[in-house]
Amino acid sequence: MSDWLEDFIAGKEGAELLADDRPRSLLLPLPALIGSMQALKAQGFDMLNDHMAVDNPEGEHIRLLWLLCSTESGELLRVCCDLPRQQPVAPSLNALWPVAEWQEREVYDLFGVLYSGHPDLRRLFLEDDWEGWPLRKDYEDSFILEPGKP
Amino acid sequence: MTPKTLTLQDLLRTDFAPGGGTQEYFVNMGPQHPATHGVLRLLLKLDGETLRQVIPVLGYIHRGIEKICEHQTYRQIVHLSDRLDYLSALANNWCVTRVVERAAGIETNERIETIRTLMAELERLQSHTLWWGVFGMDLGAFTPFLHGFRDREELTQIFEDTIGARLTMNYIQPGGLLHDLHKDFAPRVRAWLKDFGTKVDEYDRMLSGNLIAQKRLVDIGALSGDEALGLGATGPVLRASGVPWDLRRVRPYGVYDQLDFVVPVGEKGDCWDRYWVRIEEMRQSLALCETLIENIPEGKTMLVKPAAKIRLPEGTFYEELETPRGIFGVHLHSRGKDMPWRFHFRSPNLHNLWCITKIAPGARVADIVAMLAGLDLIVPDMDR
């Protein structure tokens, strides 16, 4: 496989390739996110396959993951970005891939990540007055089976 | 500045239509509407009978499966995956199995992979047969429903013999298959395939050429290839829009790399193209099954101890495959325990659903039923 990805991160401070083999993963600092995503889209990653988050209470951060796919080269690329757990705010990618609007609503619903520039930031699955973010590891409510247990 | 969050109530504003002077209004379609096949709720903003906006409201069957998965072993998660898209139960099993096998480094043999591929293709036929029947019913033709279910029933019984379940089937497991094929499996499948070959043509004669069906499908809900890609559509919906993106072809898994098949692609991406792509897929799957059923090699069907605990190394793993409705993906984030730290499903139906927000505005209320039928949505898979 070509090494375009190493060239891609060469000029970006704080960007690194993660050890995962497939799909290849790229960790970006928050300020570089939007610019890099625009460049990746221009490079042929025309499909935003999926967007998810992973909670990391020890590291006090939430990791966001985007899975990009190019229908030209068939390549998959995972882009990661760490946000502080207290006030997670990420830029919305809705302008680049319209599907991000709904994927981001899911992450907001379950992890409480806010997206700046999002046109319609509402909960996706739960009721509007639901309290808390269920997929965070410290989430508790009255009917959870094993409260607090990871 | 903290981004602003909204509630559904904030969206329920109506206005006077531009130029016309008539008042817009909202109508709820669902969550208990026969054309939404489950509990999908669509809020329709209407001006007379013209759709101005469609707001899908989800969550009526949200079970928190991703949260439940964090407390299950990897073998148990396989059994949850078929509660998502119950018409692609085996494909979902297979995807979870693949991600676990790859993370754990479990190798399989040719027999296991062939049977998995055969089962996935049979299920594609089973799913598309049901879709065709229900599609006809949504358009107001009741006969296709009876024919579709009649032809599906025999296949369901064949699955039941081997697997033991009719709907939420569990057969594909990490390390192999739950058990070997039933002794009557091959002869019954051969007989069914022979019979079904004539049925697809019958479907074509019965519904495809029908003038009412044509009028309700052609040029309704057109979606260009770029729009479909941007909206995250996959499967027949994307291919109907002219993008030949089929994981069985572009990134083969199972034994698809040894098989010869055509990927049907539409032109305009309207409801008719989505219909036609699925009908052609049935023909392709039929030919694939006919090849596969004659070429099942000998060998074991389970290569690891069935009760063994699977412990995965640390890391984030991802696998995806082509279900009857599009790309189903599984993200697995492991911290080295026998249960995942985070488990995420990439749902094909959730992504296909959003096409409706693009294709519906400007159409009539009756058209939305044809559009939904063409998207072939399974609600439990969206809500998870």
Interface residues (C-beta under 8 A of the other chain):
Chain A: A19 D20 R22 P23 S25 D46 M47 L48 N49 D50 M52 V54 D55 L65 L67 T71 G74 L76 R78 Q87 V89 W97 P98 V99 E101 W102 Q103 Y108 L110 L114 Y115 S116 G117 H118 D120 L121 R122 R123 L124 F125 L126 E127 D128 D129 P134 L135 L145 E146 P150
Chain B: M1 T2 P3 K4 T5 L6 T7 L8 Q9 L11 L58 G59 H62 G64 E66 K67 E70 H71 D226 L229 G230 L231 G232 V243 W245 V250 R251 G315 T316 F317 Y318 E320 I327 G329 H331 H333 W341 R342 H344 R346 L350 H351 W354 K358 D383 R384
